[in-house]
Amino acid sequence: MSIEQLREQRIEAEERFATDPHRPRYHFLPPANWLNDPNGPIHHDGRYHLFYQYNPAEARWGDIHWGHAVSVDLLHWEDRPIALAPRTEGVDELGCFTGCAFVQDDGTPTIAYTGITPAPDQPRGRHESQSLAISHDGLLTWEKLAQNPVIAGPPEGLSLTGFRDPCVWREDGHYYMLIGSGIEGAGGTALLYRSADLIEWEYVHPITVGDAERHGTMWECPDFFALGDRHALLVSTLGRQMYLTGGWDREQLTPGAEGWVDFGPSFYAGKSFEDAHGRRILWGWLREAREQQAQLDAGWSGVMSLPRVLTMLPDGALGCEPAEELQRLRGEAFSAPATELRADSEVALEVAGDCIEVEAQVELRSETRFTLTVRCSPTGDERTDVFFDARGGRLGIDATRSSLDPGVQARVSEGPLALRTGEPLELRVFVDRSVVEVFANGRAAVTERAYPSRPDSVGVRIAAAGDGAAMTRLNVWRMRNIWDVLPGFDAGV
């Protein structure tokens, strides 16, 4: 399919889905059908490339391809032809699973991915191996190597829970590859390989082995990179994405701090890259939280998170902020005056919307629980509560009343956030129809999905319980639809 045909397909899809109350407008997703893990995001020749796990036929997992989109500004995207299709016998006929993208020393753009082939004698009836593909035309089309798979299977002598999702980088004259795995009876791990030419690979050792109870038994989608004066390893496990940071020397990782990249189970399989500005940018798959039939009826499933900029904090924890480019999507603005919130009070703001950004600064007392409610109906029977509990130091989203639809998951997602003495709570909350992404103080993030059944569930409220609080700043912006510019958008390819 040509780029022009893909553009027409996108325009038709956005027109068709325009009245869907749950389809996001400023998050990336394919024109239709299924999306999961981000694959190999990369910044190359002035453009951002986003690959993703994709089923082009229907809104459920299966027949996994690599979808592809390109952007010049991290905000507006154009679809590109499918990068990888599962059509190579003996390599990937059951699926082209998650991997990474990188540029070789000679300038050749390269994809590493997991190929899935049938294996009736193995768990799930499939075999996992690692393969490569290269591009000679600016990442528009991809050629799978004749030598595939370059790693035909896991090392002998290990009883593993999986063997997938390669992460490749160049260091000290060698290429290195991490492969997500887990050791039976021990815990999740990522297996380290080394190569001089990307074709012949030598197994080195597990980069580290987690505790099964704390870190899970299988680590998916490993992502390894230097950040500040440390290295970070991101893995998806126990239904969320975890990070471990520490030292890296002579192919050995010395673990230090650990935590969750995002407190919510909606954010999964995050993958990062470094752009031309030296920023480490992370994308994640935002999973649905509604029944599969609702996804099939809608005709789409899965959303990409907003781009997040990762930082290394002094204590070794991983910090994150929404990319500054997102401010360009701000439209009509609303500002509330500084407000003293009395204990057990709730205030409805004179603004409403299902595609908004909210920025708030709040001074809290020691026993305060502050709540910012979004997607709220006039009677409050549908509401999604972003909260911070000062006493317990907990940031979260309460989605237990987000929808009257019994087919929607009702849950609370939360995690630790310790404010320093005198430090106010700094919130940025992005609401995009069924997506709620929250960032706090550059140190924590939590994401949830919300599917209100009422069209008037668009209100915004603030409240304080316990000792009360002082809201010193609150701004709300209506966010622009990223697809509105499609007819005149040109990614320059």
C-alpha positions in Angstrom: 0.0 0.0 0.0 1.4 3.4 -1.0 1.9 6.3 1.4 -1.0 8.2 -0.2 -3.3 5.2 0.2 -2.2 4.9 3.8 -3.0 8.5 4.3 -6.5 8.1 2.8 -7.0 5.1 5.0 -6.2 7.1 8.1 -8.5 10.0 7.1 -11.3 7.5 6.5 -10.7 5.8 9.9 -10.6 9.0 11.9 -13.9 10.1 10.3 -15.4 6.7 11.0 -14.3 6.6 14.6 -15.0 10.3 15.3 -18.1 9.6 17.4 -16.5 6.8 19.4 -16.5 8.3 22.9 -13.6 6.1 24.0 -11.1 6.4 21.1 -8.3 8.8 22.0 -7.6 11.8 19.9 -4.1 12.9 20.8 -2.5 9.5 21.6 -1.1 7.4 18.7 -2.9 4.3 17.6 -3.3 2.6 14.2 -6.2 3.4 11.9 -8.0 0.3 13.2 -7.6 -3.2 14.8 -4.9 -4.4 17.3 -1.9 -2.6 18.7 0.4 -3.8 21.5 4.1 -3.4 22.4 6.1 -0.5 20.9 9.0 -2.0 18.9 12.3 -0.3 18.2 11.4 3.4 18.4 14.3 5.3 16.8 15.2 8.8 15.8 16.9 8.7 12.4 17.7 11.5 9.8 15.5 14.0 11.6 12.4 11.8 12.0 10.9 9.8 14.8 10.0 6.3 13.8 7.6 4.3 15.9 7.1 0.6 15.3 4.6 -1.5 17.1 3.0 -5.0 17.4 0.1 -5.0 15.1 -2.7 -7.3 13.9 -3.9 -5.7 10.7 -7.0 -8.0 10.5 -9.0 -7.5 13.7 -9.0 -5.9 17.2 -7.5 -8.9 19.0 -4.1 -10.3 19.5 -2.9 -12.6 16.7 -1.0 -12.7 13.4 1.5 -10.2 14.8 3.2 -7.9 12.3 5.4 -4.8 12.9 3.3 -1.7 12.2 5.2 1.6 11.4 4.5 5.3 11.7 6.8 8.4 11.3 6.7 11.9 12.8 8.8 15.0 12.6 7.6 16.5 15.9 6.7 13.5 18.3 3.0 14.6 18.0 1.6 14.2 14.5 2.1 10.9 12.8 1.9 9.4 9.3 1.4 5.7 8.7 4.0 3.8 6.8 3.8 0.3 5.1 4.0 -2.7 7.5 7.7 -3.2 8.3 7.6 -6.9 9.1 5.1 -9.6 8.2 5.1 -13.2 9.6 5.5 -14.9 6.3 9.0 -16.5 6.5 8.8 -20.3 7.0 11.2 -21.6 9.6 11.8 -18.1 10.9 8.6 -16.3 11.9 5.5 -17.8 10.3 3.5 -17.5 13.5 4.5 -14.0 14.4 7.1 -11.2 14.3 7.3 -10.4 18.0 8.8 -7.5 19.9 12.4 -6.3 19.4 14.4 -3.1 18.8 15.8 -0.9 16.0 19.3 0.5 15.8 21.9 1.7 13.2 25.0 -0.3 12.4 28.4 1.3 12.3 28.1 1.6 8.5 24.8 3.5 8.8 22.5 0.6 8.0 19.2 0.8 9.9 18.6 -2.6 11.5 15.7 -4.4 13.3 16.2 -7.2 15.7 13.1 -9.2 16.5 11.8 -12.5 17.9 10.4 -14.9 15.2 7.8 -17.4 16.2 7.6 -20.9 14.6 5.4 -23.9 15.4 6.8 -26.4 17.9 4.1 -28.8 19.1 6.5 -30.3 21.7 7.2 -26.9 23.4 5.1 -24.8 25.8 2.3 -22.9 23.9 3.2 -24.9 20.9 5.7 -22.4 19.6 9.5 -21.8 19.3 11.2 -18.5 19.9 14.3 -17.3 18.0 16.0 -14.0 17.2 16.3 -12.6 13.7 17.4 -9.4 11.9 16.1 -7.2 9.1 17.7 -4.2 7.4 16.6 -1.2 5.3 18.2 0.4 2.3 15.6 3.1 1.6 15.3 5.2 4.7 13.3 2.8 6.9 10.5 2.5 4.3 10.9 -1.2 3.5 12.8 -4.0 5.3 14.7 -7.0 4.1 15.0 -10.0 6.4 18.5 -11.5 6.5 19.1 -14.8 4.7 21.0 -16.0 7.8 17.9 -15.8 10.0 17.5 -16.8 12.7 20.8 -15.5 13.9 20.2 -17.0 17.4 18.2 -20.2 16.8 17.3 -20.9 20.3 18.2 -20.5 24.0 21.5 -21.7 25.5 21.8 -25.3 26.4 21.6 -26.3 30.1 19.1 -23.7 31.2 15.4 -24.4 31.9 13.8 -21.2 30.8 10.3 -19.6 31.0 10.7 -17.7 27.7 13.2 -16.4 25.1 12.1 -13.3 23.4 12.2 -9.5 22.8 15.8 -8.7 21.9 17.5 -5.4 22.9 20.7 -4.6 20.9 23.4 -2.0 21.5 27.0 -1.3 20.5 29.8 -1.1 23.1 33.6 -1.5 23.2 33.8 -2.8 19.6 31.0 -5.4 20.1 27.3 -5.7 19.6 25.4 -6.9 22.6 21.9 -8.4 22.8 19.7 -8.9 25.8 16.9 -11.4 25.5 14.0 -11.5 27.9 13.7 -14.7 29.9 13.3 -16.4 33.2 15.0 -19.3 34.9 12.7 -22.0 36.2 12.8 -22.2 40.0 14.7 -18.9 40.3 13.1 -15.8 38.7 13.0 -13.5 35.7 16.2 -12.6 33.9 17.6 -11.2 30.7 20.2 -13.2 28.9 23.3 -11.4 27.5 24.8 -12.2 24.2 27.9 -10.7 22.4 28.8 -10.5 18.6 31.4 -8.9 16.4 29.2 -9.0 13.2 25.6 -9.4 14.3 25.5 -12.9 12.7 27.5 -15.1 15.0 26.5 -14.7 18.7 28.1 -15.9 21.8 26.1 -16.4 25.0 27.7 -14.6 28.0 25.5 -15.0 31.1 22.3 -13.7 32.7 22.7 -9.9 33.2 21.0 -10.4 36.6 18.4 -12.8 38.0 15.4 -11.5 39.9 13.6 -12.9 42.9 10.5 -14.7 41.6 8.2 -13.3 44.3 9.4 -9.6 44.0 10.4 -9.5 40.3 8.3 -12.2 38.6 9.3 -15.4 36.8 9.5 -14.0 33.3 11.0 -10.7 32.1 9.5 -9.5 28.9 10.7 -6.6 26.7 14.1 -5.8 28.3 15.4 -2.3 27.6 19.0 -1.5 28.7 20.7 1.9 28.4 23.0 4.4 30.1 21.4 7.3 31.8 23.3 9.9 33.8 26.0 8.2 35.8 24.2 4.8 35.9 22.6 2.2 33.7 19.0 1.3 33.7 17.3 -2.0 32.9 13.5 -1.9 32.2 11.6 -5.2 32.2 7.9 -6.0 32.0 6.8 -8.4 34.7 4.0 -9.1 37.1 1.7 -7.2 34.8 3.6 -3.9 35.0 7.0 -2.4 34.0 9.8 -2.4 36.5 13.2 -0.7 36.4 16.5 -1.6 38.0 19.3 0.9 38.0 23.0 0.4 38.9 26.5 0.2 37.7 27.7 -1.5 34.5 31.3 -2.7 34.1 32.8 -5.5 32.1 29.5 -7.0 31.2 28.3 -7.1 34.8 25.3 -5.2 36.2 25.5 -4.1 39.8 21.9 -3.6 40.9 21.1 -0.5 42.9 17.6 1.1 43.0 14.5 -0.5 41.7 10.9 0.5 41.3 7.9 0.7 38.9 8.1 2.8 35.7 4.3 3.4 36.0 2.1 2.3 39.0 -0.7 1.1 36.7 -1.1 -2.2 34.9 -2.4 -0.3 31.8 1.2 0.7 31.0 3.2 -2.2 29.7 6.1 -3.3 27.5 7.7 0.2 27.4 10.6 0.8 25.0 12.9 3.8 24.9 15.4 5.5 22.5 17.7 8.5 22.5 16.8 11.3 20.2 19.0 13.9 18.6 18.7 16.2 21.7 20.2 13.5 23.9 16.8 12.8 25.6 15.9 9.2 26.6 12.3 9.0 25.4 10.0 6.1 26.5 6.8 4.8 24.9 4.5 2.2 26.4 1.6 0.1 25.4 -1.6 1.2 27.1 -3.7 -1.9 27.4 -7.5 -2.0 27.3 -9.5 -2.5 30.5 -12.7 -3.7 29.0 -14.1 -6.9 27.7 -12.7 -8.3 24.5 -16.1 -8.2 22.8 -16.3 -4.5 23.4 -12.9 -4.1 21.7 -14.0 -6.2 18.7 -17.3 -4.2 18.5 -15.3 -0.9 18.6 -13.0 -2.1 15.8 -9.7 -1.0 17.6 -7.7 -2.1 20.7 -4.6 -0.7 22.3 -3.1 2.8 22.5 0.5 4.1 22.7 1.3 6.2 25.7 2.4 9.8 25.4 6.2 10.1 25.0 7.9 10.3 28.3 11.4 11.7 29.0 13.4 9.6 31.5 15.9 11.0 33.9 18.2 9.5 36.5 17.5 10.9 39.9 20.3 11.4 42.5 19.2 8.4 44.5 19.2 6.1 41.5 15.5 6.2 41.0 14.1 6.7 37.5 12.3 10.0 37.0 10.0 10.9 34.1 8.2 13.8 32.6 5.9 14.2 29.6 7.8 15.4 26.6 7.7 19.2 26.3 6.4 19.0 22.7 3.0 18.1 24.1 2.5 21.7 25.1 2.0 22.5 21.4 -1.3 20.5 21.5 -2.7 22.9 24.1 -5.7 24.9 22.9 -8.3 26.9 24.8 -7.1 27.5 28.4 -8.9 27.8 31.7 -7.2 29.0 35.0 -8.7 28.7 38.5 -7.7 31.2 41.2 -5.7 30.1 44.2 -8.1 28.2 46.4 -8.1 27.1 50.0 -9.7 23.7 50.1 -11.5 23.0 53.4 -11.4 19.6 54.9 -13.9 17.2 53.3 -14.9 19.7 50.6 -15.4 19.2 46.9 -15.4 22.0 44.3 -16.6 21.6 40.7 -14.6 23.6 38.2 -16.1 25.8 35.5 -14.5 23.7 32.8 -15.2 20.3 31.4 -13.9 18.0 28.7 -12.8 14.5 27.7 -9.6 15.6 25.9 -7.8 17.9 28.3 -4.6 18.5 30.2 -4.7 19.6 33.8 -1.7 21.2 35.6 -2.1 21.6 39.4 0.2 22.7 42.2 -1.1 21.9 45.7 0.4 22.6 49.2 -0.6 19.8 51.5 -0.7 19.2 55.2 0.5 16.0 56.8 -2.9 14.4 57.0 -4.3 15.5 53.7 -5.7 13.4 50.9 -6.1 15.5 47.7 -8.3 14.4 44.9 -8.5 15.7 41.3 -11.5 14.1 39.7 -11.9 13.8 35.9 -14.5 12.3 33.6 -17.1 13.1 36.3 -20.8 13.0 35.6 -23.0 15.8 37.1 -24.3 13.4 39.8 -20.9 11.9 40.5 -22.0 8.3 39.7 -19.2 8.1 37.1 -15.9 9.6 38.1 -12.2 8.8 37.9 -10.2 10.1 40.9 -6.6 11.0 40.7 -5.4 11.1 44.3 -2.4 11.8 46.6 -2.4 10.7 50.2 0.1 12.8 52.1 0.0 10.6 55.2 0.9 7.5 53.3 2.9 9.1 50.5 0.8 7.4 47.8 -0.1 8.6 44.3 -2.8 6.8 42.4 -5.9 6.6 40.2 -9.1 5.2 41.6 -11.1 3.9 38.6 -13.6 1.8 40.6 -16.4 4.2 39.6 -15.1 5.2 36.2 -18.0 3.5 34.4 -21.4 2.2 35.0 -20.7 -0.5 32.4 -20.2 -3.8 34.3 -17.8 -5.0 31.5 -15.1 -2.4 32.5 -12.4 -3.3 35.0 -12.9 -1.4 38.3 -9.6 -1.0 40.1 -7.2 1.3 42.0 -3.6 1.7 40.7 -1.2 3.4 43.1 2.4 3.6 44.3 4.8 5.5 46.6 5.7 9.1 46.2 7.5 10.8 49.1 7.4 14.6 49.0 10.3 16.5 50.6 9.6 18.8 53.5 7.9 21.9 52.1 7.6 20.5 48.6 4.2 21.0 47.0 2.5 18.3 44.9 3.0 19.1 41.2 0.5 17.2 39.0 0.1 17.0 35.2 -2.9 14.9 34.2 -3.7 14.0 30.6 -7.2 12.9 29.8 -7.8 11.6 26.3 -11.3 10.0 26.3 -10.5 6.5 27.7 -6.9 7.3 28.7 -5.8 9.0 32.0 -2.0 9.5 32.3 -0.7 11.2 35.5 2.8 12.6 36.2 3.8 13.9 39.6 6.9 15.9 40.6 9.1 14.4 37.9 9.3 11.3 40.0 6.2 9.2 39.5 3.6 8.2 36.9 0.4 6.3 36.9 -1.9 5.4 34.0 -5.4 4.0 33.8 -8.2 3.4 31.3 -11.7 4.8 31.9 -14.8 4.2 29.8 -17.7 6.3 31.1 -21.1 5.2 29.8 -22.6 8.7 30.1 -21.9 11.4 27.5 -22.0 14.0 30.3 -19.2 12.4 32.3 -16.8 15.2 31.4 -16.6 17.3 34.6 -13.5 18.2 36.6 -13.6 18.5 40.4 -11.0 19.0 43.2 -11.4 18.0 46.8 -9.4 17.6 50.1 -10.0 15.3 53.0 -8.3 15.4 56.4 -6.4 18.6 57.1 -7.4 20.4 53.9 -5.0 21.9 51.3 -4.1 25.0 49.4 -4.3 24.8 45.6 -1.8 27.4 44.5 -2.1 26.8 40.7 -4.5 25.1 38.4 -4.6 25.3 34.6 -6.7 23.3 32.2 -6.2 23.2 28.4 -8.4 21.6 25.8 -6.1 19.3 23.7 -6.1 19.3 19.9 -6.8 16.3 17.8 -3.4 15.2 16.3 -5.2 13.8 13.2 -6.8 17.1 12.2 -3.7 18.1 10.3 -3.6 15.0 8.2 -4.6 16.4 4.8 -1.7 18.9 4.8 0.8 16.9 6.9 4.0 15.7 5.2 6.6 13.7 7.1 9.1 14.5 4.4 9.5 10.9 3.1 
